[in-house]
Amino acid sequence: MFSVAAEAYDSYMGRFSNPLAPLFGDFALVDAGQRALDVGAGPGALTGELVRRLGPSSVVAADPSEPFVGAVRERHPGVEVVLAPAERLPFTDGEFDATLAQLVVHFMEDPVAGLGEMARVTHAGGLVAACVWDHAGGGGPLSRFWDLARELDPEVEDESRLAGAREGHLAELLEAVGLNDVDEAALSVTVEHESFDEWWEPFTFGVGPGGAYLSSLAPDERARLREHCRASYPEGPFAQTARAWAARGRVPTADRQPAGA
């Protein structure tokens, strides 16, 4: 789903992840003087925001997609970029002041293992933060697409059951890996679409679960879904607001071990 050109992802999800990155950076308390790791960096929406705040030499990015790793290296010279999944980060314990994952936890093979690795590479007292779209509550940027697809195909499997997609679940996961002072919030962004076609076209690029689902349909089924969506959207322009759940926590220090430790 993510072995695609960076430009395809930019059109599909980047239009939402780019404006989300500054909000997430604020929530994660990213500030000058820190060294930060962007886990599941994709083509670099959050990486760019971290570079703006910290400078390229203080930012490291990791992603398991070769096209995305190449894109981040090209777009953000001076940033160390590694090919690696969240569950197997190639860093020593306590290397970073802050470790962040934007729109990644719900695609981790093992979210607890991935978040545990993020905590491991963050020093004691450092911050681990993650955010994912509100797929379960209907506030995500793809929620309407999945609702309309389900009207035609009641058996469709959407993204609502993915890790972190429901309110409070990210906080539960951070607590499960032993973080202290876990906090959560909702982050919202609004994106303007010039037309229905501009909204629809990125779904045809095969990116993510939505693109993969559309690609799996027969041509007549794809056309039917397209027209069903068109009937539910204005021709344009129109605005779309999306909500993400965000959670952050501190790596325990020697004098503040998590409950039960």
N, C-alpha and C positions, 0 to 999 in steps of 0.2 A: 504493500500500500504506500510505502514511502521511498521506494527505489525509483524515484521520478526526478525529473529536472526541478531544480530549485524554483524556476520561474512558474512551474505548474503549481507548486505548493503556495507560492506567493499569491497567485490569483485565487486559489481555493480558500486558504486559511490565513495567509499573510495579511489580508485586508482587515482581519480582526485581531490577529496576534500582534501586529505592529503597534496599534494604539493601546493594546492591553499591557505591553511591556513596561511603559513608564509607571502605570498604576501598580503593577506587580513589584517593580523595583522600589517604589515608595513603601509598599506594604512589607517588603522584605528588609527594610531599613538599610538598603545599600547606600554607602556613603564613601567619600574620598578616604583613601588610606587603607582600604580593605583589599584583600585578594579574593576573587570570587570565581566559582566554577558554575558554568551553565551546562546542566545535564539534559541530554536530549535536545540539543541546541537547534535542530532542524537547519534551515538555511540562514539562521542568525538573527531573528527578530529581537530576542532578549539579549543576545550577545552584543548587538549594536547599542542597546540601552546601557549595558554594563560598561562598554567601552566609553560611552559618553560620560559616565559618572566616574570611572576609575582609571581610564587610560588603557590602551591595548596590552601593555606589559603586565598589568594586574588582573587580566581576564584569561581564563582557560575555558575551552568549550569541548564537549564530548557528544558524539552521536554515532549510532550504529549504521547509518546510511552513508555509503561512499559519496553519492552525488551531493548530499548536504554538507559533508565534511569539506569537500572541494569548494563548495560555494562559500562557506564561512571563511575558509582560508583566503579566497579571492576577495571577498567583500571586506574583511577586517584584517588587513596586514598587521603583523605584530602580535596577534593573538595566537597562543598555543592551541592547536586543535587536534584532537585525537579521535581515532575510530574505535569506539567502545560503547557497549550498552550500559545502562544504569546499574545492572546487577553485577558488573565486573569492571569497576573503575580502576584504571591502572595508576593509582596514586597512593602515596604512603599515608598513614594515619595522621590526621590533624593538619593537613597542608593548607586548608582554606579558612578564611574568616566567615565566609558565607557560601552556601551551596544551594542553588536554585534549580527548579524544574518547572518550566512553563508548558502546560498542555501536554504533559508527558506521562504522568503517573497512570492514567487510564490505558496506556499502551505498553506499560512495562510487563514483561513476562511474569514477574513476581514482584508486585508493588512493595511488599514488606522488605524483601531482599534489596530492592533498588533503593528504597528510602534508608534502609540500614546502611548501605554503602555510602550514601550521601552523608549520613551522620558520621560514619567512620572517618571520612576524609576531611571532616570539619573539626577544628580544634575545640577543646573544652570551652564552653561559654559561647561558642560561635553559633550562627543561626542557619537552620535548614528551612527552606520554604518551598511550597509547591502550589500550583493552581491548575484547575481543570474546568471545563465548561459545565454549566448546569444542565447536563443532558437529562437527568432524571426528573428535574422540576420543570422542564419545558422552557428553560430560559436560554439554552445554548443557541449558537448561530445556525445550527442545522436542525433544530427541533421541529420547525415548521415543515422542512423537507421530509423528515421521517414521519410526521403525522400524515402528510398527504400520501406518501408511499404506502403507509399502512391502510389507508382508505381503499387502495386498489389491491393490496396484498396483506391481509391480516396476519400472515405468518412472518412478516419481515422482522429481522433482528436488528434493532437500532442500537444506539450507544448508551441507553439509559442504565444498563446494568454494569457498565465499566467501573473500575475502581475510582473512587473520588467523585463520581457523577452526582451523588445525592448530597444534600446539605449535611454537614457534620462528619462525613466519612473520611475526608482528608485528615481532620483533626484526630479521629480515631486511629488512623494509620500512623500518624506521627507519634502518638502516645504509645502505640504498640512497639515502636522501635526504641522507646525509652527516652524521648525528648521531654524537657521541662518547659514550663511556661507556654504551653501550646495555646495559640490564639487563632481565630478564624475571622474571615470577613467575606463579603460579596463585592466583586469588582464588576463594573458595567461599562461597556463601550457602545457607541452608536456609529454605524457605518452607513454612508450614503451610496445607494445604487443608482446608476444613471438610467437603467432600463431593466426590464425582465430578462432580456437576453444576456446582459452583463452579469446579472445574478446567476443565471442558469449555466452559462458556458463552463465555468470552472468545475462543475460536477462531471463534465464529460472528460476530464483529464485523468481520471482513474486514481485520484489522490484520496487516501483515508478510507474509512468504512463507507462513507456516502458515495464516493467515486467508484469504489470497488463494487458496491451494490448495483449502481447504475450500469457499470460495464458487464455485470453478470446477466443482465436482462437481454432478451431477444430484441432486435431492432424495433418491432412493432410495439413491444412493451415499453421500451424507452420512449418512443414517440407518444404513447398514451400517457405515461407519467409526466412528460414534459407539458403536454396540453392540459393535464389535470392541475399542474402547478401554475401554469399561465393563467388559468381561470380563477386562481385564488390570490393572485398578486396584481397590483396595478401595473400598467405598462411602464410607468416610471416618469420622473424619478421618485424614489421612495427611500425611507430610512429604516434601518433594522438595528434594534438594540439587543445585545447579547450579554448574559451574566455568567461570571465565572466564580466558583468557590475557591477561596485561597486560605491556606493555613501555614503557620510558621511555629517553630519551636527551637529551644536552645539545647545544645549538647551539654549533658551534665558535667559539672565540675567535681573535683574531689570532695568538696564539702556539700554538694547538692546532688546526691544520687537520686534517680527516680524512685518512686514508691515501689517497694518490693525488691529493690536491688540488694 
